[in-house]
Amino acid sequence: MIEISLEYFDISLRLLIAAILGGIIGFEREKHGKDAGFRTHALVCVGSCLMMIISWKIHLLFRASGPVDPSRIAAQVVTGIGFLGAGAIIRFPKGVKGLTTAAGVWAAAGIGLACGLGEYFPAVVTTVITLIILVVFPRISHPSS
């Protein structure tokens, strides 16, 4: 029988929760015909979760050899997602499309980073707030839609 260590279980749980929370946001986007939907948001969320886990592991492994900043990789996730989000934004003569999708992808990355640290409560609360913004706010700002 294969023994699964508690650490491996914890890492798997963090990645799974990130994928689920990102997927929930992506499902809402996909339901509204947006290109960055279920898979995109789930991948961004689980990928940023992995990067946060790796960042923390690097800190734990090398902290004895000098100062190691575990936030460096997380900061690069934020920068990288900004680049990815910029690709989702399209400028038209009558306005801009994709800003909400780009912001949703950015939020999914933050949720993934939180899951990577094992901070499930803020990750879930952020997911709920993000869904409220995506589902309820359009009805408030454009009631006839």
C-alpha positions, 0 to 999 in steps of 0.5 A: 500500500502506498503511504501518502504523507500529510504534506502531500495531502495538504499540497494536493488539497491546496491545489484542488481548492484553488482549481475549484475556486478559480473554476467557479469564477471561470464558469460564470465568465464562460456562461456569459460567452467570455473567452477566458472561461472555466479552464483559463481561470482554473489554470491561472488559479491552480498555477499561481497556487503552485507558485506560492507553494514553491515560493514557500518551500524555497523559503523553508529550504534556504532560510538557514543560508541567509535572507530569503524572501518568499514574496518574490515569486508571488510578486512575479505572479502578479506581474505575469498575470498583468501581462496575461490580462493585457492580452484579454483587453481589446480596444475598439473605436467605441470602447474597450472589451475584456477589462472585467475578464482581465480583472477576473483572471487577476483575482483568480491568481490572487485566490490561487496565491492564497490557497498556496499559503493555505489561507482558504478562508480569504480565498473562499471569501474573495471567490464569493465577492468576485462572483457577486461583482460578476453576477450582481453588479451588472444588474445594478449598473445595467438594470434593463439587461 
